[in-house]
Amino acid sequence: MRDTIFRYKLHHLPLWLIFGALWFFLRYQDYHSPNTALKVTAIKIFDLALLIYIVNYLLVPKLLYRRKYVLFCIVFISMITISSILKMQVLGRVTNTPQLIDWTSNFKTRIYDNIIPHFFLVIAGLAIKLVTDYFRMQKRLVEIAKEKAETELNFLKSQINPHFLFNSLNSVYFLIDKNNMEARQALHTFSDMLRYQLYEVKGEKIPIEKEIGYLKDYIGLQKLRIENCSVQFNVDEGMKSFFIEPLLLIPFVENSFKHLSHYINGKKNEIQIDLSKQNGEVRFQIRNTTEGRQVHEFSDAGGIGLNNVKRRLELLYPQKHELNMAEEQGWYDVQLKIKLN
């Protein structure tokens, strides 16, 4: 309910009602009846609100924030001029004022009394939007800086003598019988994954090829651990030569293995992963067979990895990502879309 209210800007309605009541109180004596004044108020408030919302939520993000300043000015001026002329036509008929219908008469007066006030009112709404967006952006930058500092601190805490750790892994590697190549390869893969996390992931974007390699290594280790498990990992040819935030996809893969079904008697436990790039947008989908309750467990407080990646998506790709999760017919499905800069 709350999301619906904010999505359709219904929380603005009381402000418009107050503004309309104030305008009616100040101007109703200018008309021959309160009923006419009420109609005029409703028309003017509706027209002003419509213009402000079109400017703030369509022209600003589509033109102004994309630095198309000339086109923004042309559309802005044209829209207000046309709207003012149409409003005068409607008000002329409502108030039975022929002078408003024939707006070419007293042309300068029409501009001074109708078009110019329209400009200032819409510009006032635009100014509020720009100031609000500025403070929202500053707040988001502070949050990103804070989370980055916390991530780096946690990262430093986790780096407990990595050289000792790798030397220990090498020692274990040589203790494994040379004939047991599968165990040696698994340990080598684990060492590569650890090196990736400790040395290559430093809070900055990385090549998508490295992230895909990390996912493949993780899946390979999980397949050694889990029996009766079929994993399909399909990577589109376009998944190359661009950068992405590190370790962004692995929590979804981890959760998929964590909540994988445990079917026996010939029924397969399956995981399907598709990764592609279309029209400047990364599309990631992962599906796994499940025996229910996965929605509850995904939203549980214990799901730190998933909650963390949701927060990272909000901070790193604001209004540039779409995440959907659903469970149906024995499958749990996660779909993530990220618009690349």
C-alpha positions as a Python dict, from the first residue, in 0.01 Angstrom:
ca = {
    (1, 'M'): (0, 0, 0),
    (2, 'R'): (279, 241, 96),
    (3, 'D'): (470, 163, -226),
    (4, 'T'): (156, 232, -433),
    (5, 'I'): (105, 570, -261),
    (6, 'F'): (461, 683, -329),
    (7, 'R'): (471, 535, -680),
    (8, 'Y'): (168, 735, -795),
    (9, 'K'): (262, 1043, -584),
    (10, 'L'): (-62, 1020, -389),
    (11, 'H'): (117, 1164, -85),
    (12, 'H'): (130, 1496, -277),
    (13, 'L'): (-250, 1518, -287),
    (14, 'P'): (-296, 1695, 52),
    (15, 'L'): (-47, 1965, -55),
    (16, 'W'): (-237, 2031, -378),
    (17, 'L'): (-566, 2046, -185),
    (18, 'I'): (-418, 2299, 56),
    (19, 'F'): (-275, 2503, -232),
    (20, 'G'): (-611, 2495, -412),
    (21, 'A'): (-802, 2597, -97),
    (22, 'L'): (-564, 2888, -42),
    (23, 'W'): (-597, 3005, -405),
    (24, 'F'): (-979, 2978, -383),
    (25, 'F'): (-985, 3179, -58),
    (26, 'L'): (-774, 3458, -206),
    (27, 'R'): (-949, 3480, -546),
    (28, 'Y'): (-1312, 3368, -512),
    (29, 'Q'): (-1435, 3731, -484),
    (30, 'D'): (-1306, 3798, -837),
    (31, 'Y'): (-1588, 3585, -984),
    (32, 'H'): (-1964, 3635, -988),
    (33, 'S'): (-2032, 3313, -793),
    (34, 'P'): (-1842, 3073, -562),
    (35, 'N'): (-1934, 2786, -795),
    (36, 'T'): (-1753, 2954, -1087),
    (37, 'A'): (-1454, 3031, -863),
    (38, 'L'): (-1441, 2664, -760),
    (39, 'K'): (-1441, 2549, -1123),
    (40, 'V'): (-1168, 2798, -1215),
    (41, 'T'): (-959, 2685, -916),
    (42, 'A'): (-993, 2319, -1011),
    (43, 'I'): (-893, 2390, -1374),
    (44, 'K'): (-588, 2598, -1277),
    (45, 'I'): (-467, 2353, -1011),
    (46, 'F'): (-510, 2054, -1243),
    (47, 'D'): (-328, 2232, -1526),
    (48, 'L'): (-40, 2341, -1299),
    (49, 'A'): (-4, 1997, -1140),
    (50, 'L'): (-6, 1826, -1480),
    (51, 'L'): (268, 2055, -1613),
    (52, 'I'): (486, 2019, -1303),
    (53, 'Y'): (467, 1639, -1306),
    (54, 'I'): (541, 1620, -1679),
    (55, 'V'): (842, 1850, -1636),
    (56, 'N'): (975, 1692, -1315),
    (57, 'Y'): (924, 1325, -1393),
    (58, 'L'): (958, 1319, -1771),
    (59, 'L'): (1153, 1614, -1909),
    (60, 'V'): (1405, 1639, -1623),
    (61, 'P'): (1525, 1274, -1627),
    (62, 'K'): (1491, 1230, -2004),
    (63, 'L'): (1639, 1561, -2119),
    (64, 'L'): (1784, 1784, -1846),
    (65, 'Y'): (1981, 1515, -1660),
    (66, 'R'): (2107, 1383, -1993),
    (67, 'R'): (2242, 1729, -2076),
    (68, 'K'): (2006, 1792, -2366),
    (69, 'Y'): (1965, 2151, -2251),
    (70, 'V'): (1853, 2310, -2580),
    (71, 'L'): (1588, 2046, -2644),
    (72, 'F'): (1470, 2075, -2281),
    (73, 'C'): (1425, 2453, -2315),
    (74, 'I'): (1239, 2422, -2646),
    (75, 'V'): (1000, 2157, -2514),
    (76, 'F'): (959, 2339, -2182),
    (77, 'I'): (868, 2674, -2340),
    (78, 'S'): (644, 2518, -2606),
    (79, 'M'): (457, 2306, -2353),
    (80, 'I'): (382, 2596, -2118),
    (81, 'T'): (279, 2827, -2405),
    (82, 'I'): (39, 2569, -2553),
    (83, 'S'): (-96, 2481, -2210),
    (84, 'S'): (-160, 2849, -2130),
    (85, 'I'): (-352, 2901, -2455),
    (86, 'L'): (-565, 2591, -2399),
    (87, 'K'): (-630, 2691, -2038),
    (88, 'M'): (-748, 3036, -2149),
    (89, 'Q'): (-988, 2874, -2396),
    (90, 'V'): (-1138, 2653, -2123),
    (91, 'L'): (-1158, 2935, -1867),
    (92, 'G'): (-1316, 3165, -2125),
    (93, 'R'): (-1601, 2920, -2173),
    (94, 'V'): (-1640, 2842, -1802),
    (95, 'T'): (-1650, 3209, -1699),
    (96, 'N'): (-1824, 3323, -2017),
    (97, 'T'): (-1538, 3562, -2099),
    (98, 'P'): (-1496, 3600, -2479),
    (99, 'Q'): (-1172, 3796, -2433),
    (100, 'L'): (-999, 3484, -2303),
    (101, 'I'): (-1124, 3270, -2592),
    (102, 'D'): (-986, 3518, -2844),
    (103, 'W'): (-640, 3525, -2688),
    (104, 'T'): (-496, 3733, -2974),
    (105, 'S'): (-682, 4038, -2844),
    (106, 'N'): (-474, 4229, -2592),
    (107, 'F'): (-185, 4000, -2677),
    (108, 'K'): (57, 4159, -2431),
    (109, 'T'): (-197, 4137, -2150),
    (110, 'R'): (-260, 3770, -2223),
    (111, 'I'): (116, 3701, -2200),
    (112, 'Y'): (157, 3906, -1882),
    (113, 'D'): (-150, 3768, -1701),
    (114, 'N'): (-139, 3403, -1812),
    (115, 'I'): (180, 3276, -1974),
    (116, 'I'): (442, 3448, -1757),
    (117, 'P'): (281, 3344, -1421),
    (118, 'H'): (258, 2994, -1564),
    (119, 'F'): (632, 2992, -1631),
    (120, 'F'): (719, 3105, -1279),
    (121, 'L'): (489, 2853, -1110),
    (122, 'V'): (621, 2559, -1312),
    (123, 'I'): (980, 2678, -1261),
    (124, 'A'): (912, 2689, -886),
    (125, 'G'): (801, 2325, -901),
    (126, 'L'): (1111, 2243, -1106),
    (127, 'A'): (1335, 2416, -849),
    (128, 'I'): (1186, 2204, -569),
    (129, 'K'): (1254, 1891, -775),
    (130, 'L'): (1616, 1988, -844),
    (131, 'V'): (1687, 2076, -481),
    (132, 'T'): (1525, 1752, -360),
    (133, 'D'): (1725, 1544, -609),
    (134, 'Y'): (2045, 1722, -506),
    (135, 'F'): (2001, 1643, -137),
    (136, 'R'): (1895, 1287, -220),
    (137, 'M'): (2209, 1243, -430),
    (138, 'Q'): (2428, 1383, -150),
    (139, 'K'): (2268, 1144, 96),
    (140, 'R'): (2327, 850, -137),
    (141, 'L'): (2691, 950, -185),
    (142, 'V'): (2737, 960, 193),
    (143, 'E'): (2577, 615, 223),
    (144, 'I'): (2799, 474, -52),
    (145, 'A'): (3110, 620, 111),
    (146, 'K'): (3008, 480, 449),
    (147, 'E'): (2934, 134, 311),
    (148, 'K'): (3257, 136, 113),
    (149, 'A'): (3452, 222, 428),
    (150, 'E'): (3276, -56, 621),
    (151, 'T'): (3340, -302, 339),
    (152, 'E'): (3707, -211, 325),
    (153, 'L'): (3733, -244, 703),
    (154, 'N'): (3570, -587, 696),
    (155, 'F'): (3793, -680, 406),
    (156, 'L'): (4104, -582, 602),
    (157, 'K'): (3982, -779, 903),
    (158, 'S'): (3938, -1085, 683),
    (159, 'Q'): (4291, -1061, 546),
    (160, 'I'): (4455, -1249, 832),
    (161, 'N'): (4800, -1305, 691),
    (162, 'P'): (4696, -1418, 341),
    (163, 'H'): (5053, -1521, 256),
    (164, 'F'): (5044, -1768, 545),
    (165, 'L'): (4707, -1893, 420),
    (166, 'F'): (4832, -1952, 64),
    (167, 'N'): (5150, -2117, 188),
    (168, 'S'): (4937, -2350, 400),
    (169, 'L'): (4721, -2436, 100),
    (170, 'N'): (5030, -2511, -107),
    (171, 'S'): (5155, -2738, 170),
    (172, 'V'): (4823, -2924, 176),
    (173, 'Y'): (4832, -2945, -203),
    (174, 'F'): (5167, -3129, -198),
    (175, 'L'): (5048, -3359, 82),
    (176, 'I'): (4770, -3491, -139),
    (177, 'D'): (4862, -3804, -328),
    (178, 'K'): (4965, -3721, -685),
    (179, 'N'): (4725, -3983, -813),
    (180, 'N'): (4433, -3801, -654),
    (181, 'M'): (4417, -3535, -926),
    (182, 'E'): (4053, -3450, -852),
    (183, 'A'): (4136, -3341, -497),
    (184, 'R'): (4441, -3149, -616),
    (185, 'Q'): (4237, -2971, -882),
    (186, 'A'): (3965, -2883, -629),
    (187, 'L'): (4221, -2734, -393),
    (188, 'H'): (4381, -2543, -679),
    (189, 'T'): (4040, -2404, -778),
    (190, 'F'): (3970, -2302, -420),
    (191, 'S'): (4307, -2128, -405),
    (192, 'D'): (4226, -1933, -723),
    (193, 'M'): (3889, -1825, -580),
    (194, 'L'): (4052, -1711, -258),
    (195, 'R'): (4317, -1517, -448),
    (196, 'Y'): (4042, -1350, -651),
    (197, 'Q'): (3860, -1240, -334),
    (198, 'L'): (4172, -1123, -150),
    (199, 'Y'): (4370, -952, -424),
    (200, 'E'): (4155, -875, -728),
    (201, 'V'): (3832, -759, -562),
    (202, 'K'): (3912, -419, -413),
    (203, 'G'): (3577, -243, -425),
    (204, 'E'): (3612, -134, -790),
    (205, 'K'): (3447, -269, -1100),
    (206, 'I'): (3611, -568, -1263),
    (207, 'P'): (3595, -730, -1609),
    (208, 'I'): (3287, -947, -1648),
    (209, 'E'): (3510, -1231, -1771),
    (210, 'K'): (3672, -1259, -1427),
    (211, 'E'): (3337, -1262, -1250),
    (212, 'I'): (3214, -1539, -1482),
    (213, 'G'): (3533, -1738, -1415),
    (214, 'Y'): (3475, -1703, -1041),
    (215, 'L'): (3117, -1828, -1077),
    (216, 'K'): (3233, -2129, -1278),
    (217, 'D'): (3495, -2216, -1015),
    (218, 'Y'): (3235, -2194, -738),
    (219, 'I'): (2990, -2412, -930),
    (220, 'G'): (3266, -2667, -996),
    (221, 'L'): (3341, -2700, -624),
    (222, 'Q'): (2973, -2729, -535),
    (223, 'K'): (2922, -3007, -789),
    (224, 'L'): (3195, -3206, -613),
    (225, 'R'): (3004, -3175, -287),
    (226, 'I'): (2649, -3238, -406),
    (227, 'E'): (2540, -3561, -568),
    (228, 'N'): (2244, -3600, -804),
    (229, 'C'): (2269, -3238, -913),
    (230, 'S'): (2247, -3105, -1268),
    (231, 'V'): (2382, -2753, -1331),
    (232, 'Q'): (2343, -2567, -1661),
    (233, 'F'): (2542, -2244, -1694),
    (234, 'N'): (2470, -2065, -2021),
    (235, 'V'): (2675, -1755, -2100),
    (236, 'D'): (2588, -1542, -2401),
    (237, 'E'): (2863, -1447, -2644),
    (238, 'G'): (2802, -1080, -2570),
    (239, 'M'): (2917, -1122, -2208),
    (240, 'K'): (3263, -973, -2257),
    (241, 'S'): (3456, -647, -2271),
    (242, 'F'): (3267, -455, -2003),
    (243, 'F'): (3293, -405, -1627),
    (244, 'I'): (3061, -490, -1339),
    (245, 'E'): (3064, -459, -962),
    (246, 'P'): (3253, -757, -811),
    (247, 'L'): (3085, -1043, -626),
    (248, 'L'): (2741, -915, -722),
    (249, 'L'): (2602, -1239, -864),
    (250, 'I'): (2762, -1498, -635),
    (251, 'P'): (2508, -1455, -346),
    (252, 'F'): (2228, -1567, -579),
    (253, 'V'): (2428, -1874, -684),
    (254, 'E'): (2513, -1952, -320),
    (255, 'N'): (2147, -1930, -221),
    (256, 'S'): (2048, -2148, -512),
    (257, 'F'): (2280, -2428, -394),
    (258, 'K'): (2185, -2369, -30),
    (259, 'H'): (1812, -2410, -95),
    (260, 'L'): (1840, -2672, -369),
    (261, 'S'): (1593, -2958, -347),
    (262, 'H'): (1705, -3297, -213),
    (263, 'Y'): (1516, -3526, -445),
    (264, 'I'): (1606, -3895, -458),
    (265, 'N'): (1481, -4199, -648),
    (266, 'G'): (1577, -4064, -989),
    (267, 'K'): (1421, -3717, -964),
    (268, 'K'): (1680, -3454, -1057),
    (269, 'N'): (1790, -3160, -850),
    (270, 'E'): (1852, -2889, -1108),
    (271, 'I'): (2002, -2543, -1129),
    (272, 'Q'): (1976, -2338, -1447),
    (273, 'I'): (2180, -2019, -1492),
    (274, 'D'): (2155, -1783, -1789),
    (275, 'L'): (2374, -1478, -1832),
    (276, 'S'): (2337, -1245, -2129),
    (277, 'K'): (2370, -885, -2246),
    (278, 'Q'): (2097, -723, -2453),
    (279, 'N'): (2061, -356, -2551),
    (280, 'G'): (2315, -237, -2295),
    (281, 'E'): (2151, -441, -2019),
    (282, 'V'): (2293, -740, -1830),
    (283, 'R'): (2031, -1008, -1772),
    (284, 'F'): (2096, -1274, -1509),
    (285, 'Q'): (1852, -1553, -1436),
    (286, 'I'): (1901, -1845, -1198),
    (287, 'R'): (1644, -2118, -1130),
    (288, 'N'): (1662, -2413, -895),
    (289, 'T'): (1431, -2692, -799),
    (290, 'T'): (1297, -2646, -449),
    (291, 'E'): (1080, -2824, -198),
    (292, 'G'): (912, -2510, -70),
    (293, 'R'): (970, -2244, 201),
    (294, 'Q'): (1246, -2087, -7),
    (295, 'V'): (1067, -1751, -19),
    (296, 'H'): (1060, -1748, 360),
    (297, 'E'): (1422, -1850, 393),
    (298, 'F'): (1538, -1601, 130),
    (299, 'S'): (1382, -1317, 329),
    (300, 'D'): (1503, -1451, 664),
    (301, 'A'): (1738, -1236, 869),
    (302, 'G'): (1996, -1508, 828),
    (303, 'G'): (2021, -1439, 456),
    (304, 'I'): (2302, -1185, 499),
    (305, 'G'): (2446, -1238, 154),
    (306, 'L'): (2121, -1173, -27),
    (307, 'N'): (2026, -873, 189),
    (308, 'N'): (2372, -733, 130),
    (309, 'V'): (2350, -765, -248),
    (310, 'K'): (2005, -602, -249),
    (311, 'R'): (2149, -306, -62),
    (312, 'R'): (2450, -294, -294),
    (313, 'L'): (2219, -289, -595),
    (314, 'E'): (2025, 4, -447),
    (315, 'L'): (2344, 200, -386),
    (316, 'L'): (2550, 109, -694),
    (317, 'Y'): (2275, 86, -956),
    (318, 'P'): (1998, 322, -833),
    (319, 'Q'): (1699, 308, -1069),
    (320, 'K'): (1914, 105, -1308),
    (321, 'H'): (1830, -245, -1191),
    (322, 'E'): (1531, -471, -1158),
    (323, 'L'): (1525, -773, -924),
    (324, 'N'): (1240, -1024, -919),
    (325, 'M'): (1215, -1346, -719),
    (326, 'A'): (932, -1595, -731),
    (327, 'E'): (853, -1957, -649),
    (328, 'E'): (617, -2163, -862),
    (329, 'Q'): (564, -2525, -963),
    (330, 'G'): (864, -2661, -774),
    (331, 'W'): (1111, -2400, -903),
    (332, 'Y'): (1257, -2091, -744),
    (333, 'D'): (1335, -1824, -999),
    (334, 'V'): (1554, -1514, -964),
    (335, 'Q'): (1579, -1256, -1243),
    (336, 'L'): (1813, -958, -1229),
    (337, 'K'): (1848, -685, -1493),
    (338, 'I'): (2120, -420, -1470),
    (339, 'K'): (2149, -123, -1706),
    (340, 'L'): (2512, -54, -1782),
    (341, 'N'): (2643, 304, -1796),
}
